[in-house]
């Protein structure tokens, strides 16, 4: 992910998909997973914080420094 706005968008898409899945199956989702291959350091820090708040399991690949 290149920026925090993109991260926010992906989390919102995940939450929308979870709501749709719960309505479709009439079952509760017990594990939310967000996997990110590449993220800058500031985006990774934001994702870690936000995923802890929303109880999302975050799989984070590589972090890179921006100049």
C-alpha positions as CSV (number, residue, x, y, z in Angstrom):
1,X,0.0,0.0,0.0
2,X,1.3,3.4,-0.9
3,X,-0.5,5.7,1.4
4,X,-2.9,5.8,4.4
5,X,-5.9,6.7,2.3
6,X,-5.4,3.4,0.4
7,X,-5.2,1.5,3.7
8,X,-8.4,3.1,4.9
9,X,-10.1,2.1,1.7
10,X,-8.9,-1.5,2.0
11,X,-10.1,-1.8,5.6
12,X,-13.5,-0.3,4.6
13,X,-13.7,-2.9,1.8
14,X,-12.9,-5.7,4.2
15,X,-15.6,-4.5,6.6
16,X,-18.2,-4.3,3.8
17,X,-17.3,-7.8,2.6
18,X,-17.7,-9.1,6.2
19,X,-21.1,-7.5,6.6
20,X,-22.2,-9.0,3.2
21,X,-20.9,-12.5,4.2
22,X,-22.7,-12.4,7.5
23,X,-26.0,-11.4,5.9
24,X,-25.6,-14.0,3.1
25,X,-24.7,-16.9,5.4
26,X,-26.6,-15.8,8.6
27,X,-23.4,-16.6,10.6
28,X,-21.0,-14.5,12.5
29,X,-17.5,-13.9,11.3
30,X,-15.0,-14.8,14.0
31,X,-11.8,-13.9,12.2
32,X,-11.1,-10.9,10.0
33,X,-7.8,-11.1,8.0
34,X,-6.1,-8.4,6.1
35,X,-2.9,-9.3,4.2
36,X,-0.6,-6.7,2.8
37,X,2.5,-7.5,0.7
38,X,4.3,-4.2,0.7
39,X,3.7,-1.1,2.9
40,X,5.7,2.0,3.8
41,X,6.7,2.4,7.4
42,X,4.0,5.0,8.2
43,X,1.3,3.0,6.5
44,X,2.4,-0.2,8.3
45,X,2.3,1.7,11.6
46,X,-1.2,3.0,10.8
47,X,-2.4,-0.5,9.8
48,X,-1.0,-2.1,13.0
49,X,-2.8,0.5,15.1
50,X,-6.1,0.4,13.2
51,X,-6.2,-3.4,13.0
52,X,-5.7,-3.7,16.7
53,X,-8.6,-1.3,17.3
54,X,-10.9,-3.2,14.9
55,X,-9.7,-6.7,15.9
56,X,-8.4,-7.5,12.5
57,X,-5.7,-10.1,12.1
58,X,-3.0,-8.4,10.0
59,X,-0.5,-10.2,7.9
60,X,2.2,-7.7,6.9
61,X,4.9,-8.5,4.4
62,X,7.7,-6.1,3.8
63,X,7.9,-2.6,5.2
64,X,10.0,0.0,3.3
65,X,11.2,3.4,4.2
66,X,10.1,6.4,2.2
67,X,12.5,9.2,1.4
